Amino acid sequence: MIVTGAERREQITAEISERTGITEAMIERLVHAFYDKVRSDAVLAPVFDTRIADWEPHLAQMCAFWSSVALMTGRYHGTPMVKHLPLPVDAAHFDRWLDLFEATAREICPPEAAAHFVERARRIAASLELGIANGQGVLLGIGERFRRNQAGAGQ
């Protein structure tokens, strides 16, 4: 029997869901609770307030993104790096984003699901921070963080 790409994706999604307990409903709860925190956060809210006027499409897109990241559903078809490159963010923003995300995941999800989300969130944050630094002409070494307010910005 030949398995198509779509069938294989469904198998992978089912395996992850069975192992972690993650469902689309859980993703929706996580995304909405997380962005409720972001919208009232002193560090992150200003970044979002100037860019997002209508939150519903953004939240729907973030649910699709996390569905693709956590369950491998392929629902998200965007370019996260391109969207994040022009943002005025650095290590402090990514640290705060992770703090809020990890706290929310632990509040909303059972331990196995929270660990699954958090591991992926950490990789995403590291990748975006590296890409943004590179976009600013800063090549980060291992263990270095991108800080906009420092001379040389690389440590």
N, C-alpha and C positions, 0 to 999 in steps of 0.2 A: 504494500500500500504506500503510495506516494503522499507525503504530507505537504500541503501548500504552506506558503509563508504565513498566511492569515491563520491557518489551523495551528501552526507552530506557535505563533504569537498568543493565540487563545490558550494553548497548553501552558505556556510560560506564565501568563497572567494568572491562570487558575492555580498553578503550583505556588506562586508567590502569595496569592491570597490565602490559600490553605495554610501555608507555613507561618504567615505573619498575622492573619486575620484582617488584613487591609481590604476595605471595600470602597467603592465609589462614594458611598454615603459617609464613610469615615474621612475620606479625603476632603469632601465638601465641608464637613464640620471643622476639620483641622485648618483648612484654608481660610474659612470665614472667621474663626476664632483668632487665628494668627493675625490677619489683617485688621481685625478690630483693635488689637494691641498696637500694631504698627501705626495706625491712624491717630492714636493718642500718645505716641512716644515722642519725647522731646528731640531725640537724635534723628529718627527716621521719618516722622511725619512731614517735616519741611521738604524733604526730597520728593515725597509722593504728592504732597499738596499742590505743588507747582506743575505737576505733570498729569495727574489723573483727576478729571472733573466728574466723570461718570464711572462709579466703582463697579457696577454690575458686569459690564463687559470684561473689565480687568479680572474680577473674581472668577468669572467663567473661564477665562483664559488660564488663570493660575490653577484652577481645578483640572483642566486638560493637561497642563504642564506636569502637575504632580501625579496625575494618573499615568502619564507616560514615563515619568521618572521612577515612581514607586512600583507600578504594576506592569510596566513595559507594554502599555496598550497602544501606543502610537497615536494617541488622540491629539497631541500637541504638534503643531506645524509652524514653529516660529524660529526666531533667531535671537536667543537671549543675550548673547555676547554683544551683538550689534545694538540692541536696545539699552544695554547697560554702559557701553563705552562712553557716551557723553555725560553720564551722571557725575555730579560733584561728590563722589564718595571715595572712601579709603578704608584702611584696616579697621578704624573705629566703627564705621558704619557696618562692615561685615561682622565684626564681633557682636555688635548690638543685635543685628539681624539674627545671628545664630543663637544668642541668648534667648531672644523672644521665641524663635522657632522651636528650640529645644524644650523650653518650658511649656509651650503650647502642646507640642507632641506628647510630652509626658502627662499633661493634664487630660488630653482627649483620647489618647490611644493606649491599648495594653502594651506592656513592656516590649514584646517582640516587634510590634508594629512601630512603636516609638523609636527603637534602635534602628530599624530599617530606614525610617524617614531621616533620622539625625545623621546617620552615616552618609547618606546621599546629599543632605543639605551641606554638610561640611565640605564634601568634594566640590559641590557647586560653588560655594562661597570662595573656596581657594582658587578655583578656576577663573571665576569672574574677577577676583582681586588681581590675579596675575595678568589677565587680559587687559584690565583697566590700567594697571601700572605700565604694561608694555605699550599701550596706546598713548601714554604720556611720555614715552621715551625712557622709561625706567625698566631696567632688566634686573629682576629680583633674583638673588641667590637663594640657596636652600636655607629655609628658616627666616628669611627676611620678609618684612611686611611693607606694604605701600602706605606711606603717610604723606599727604599733600603739604602739610604745614612745616615740613623739615627741609632744610637746605639739602639738595640732592635727592630728597624724597624717598630714598630706597630702603631705609632701615626703620 
